[in-house]
């Protein structure tokens, strides 16, 4: 079974790329993979197996 997480990315005035990379790496360490990043929005959808 899969579980999903939707994260609303809040863009700041500086270091956006580094903050986004840190966020993605944090979730990756928890087993999440990115399934979708909305182009016109700030939403990122993650997926992982629920029974890991």
N, C-alpha and C positions, 0 to 999 in steps of 0.2 A: 504494500500500500504506500502511496506517496503522500507527502504533506507539503504544503506550500506556505510561503511567507511573502507578503507584499510590504516593501519598504518605501517610504516617501523620502527621497533624497532632497536634502535642503542645501541648496547651493549658497556658498558664502562669497565674500568678496576677494578672498585670496586662497591660494593653494587648493583649489577645487579638485584638480587631478590627483593630488596626493591624498586628500581626504577620501575621495571616492575609491582609490586603490586600497587604502587601509580598510575601508568598510567592506569591500569585496573580499579581501584576504581574511578578515575576521570571520565572515560567514563561511568561507571556504574551509577554514580550519574546523568548523562545526559540522562539516559534511554537506553544506548547501551548495548547489550549483545554480548559476543564473540561467533562467529560461527565457526571460524577456526584459529588455530595457526600452521603455516607451520613449519615442523620439520627441514628441511634443509635450511630454509630461516629465515629471521627476519621479516616476515609479519604477521600481525594479522588482521583478518577480523571481523568487528563488524556489528551488524544489530539492527534496531529499527523500530517501526511503524512510518511512516511519519506523519500521522494525529493523533498526541497524544493529 
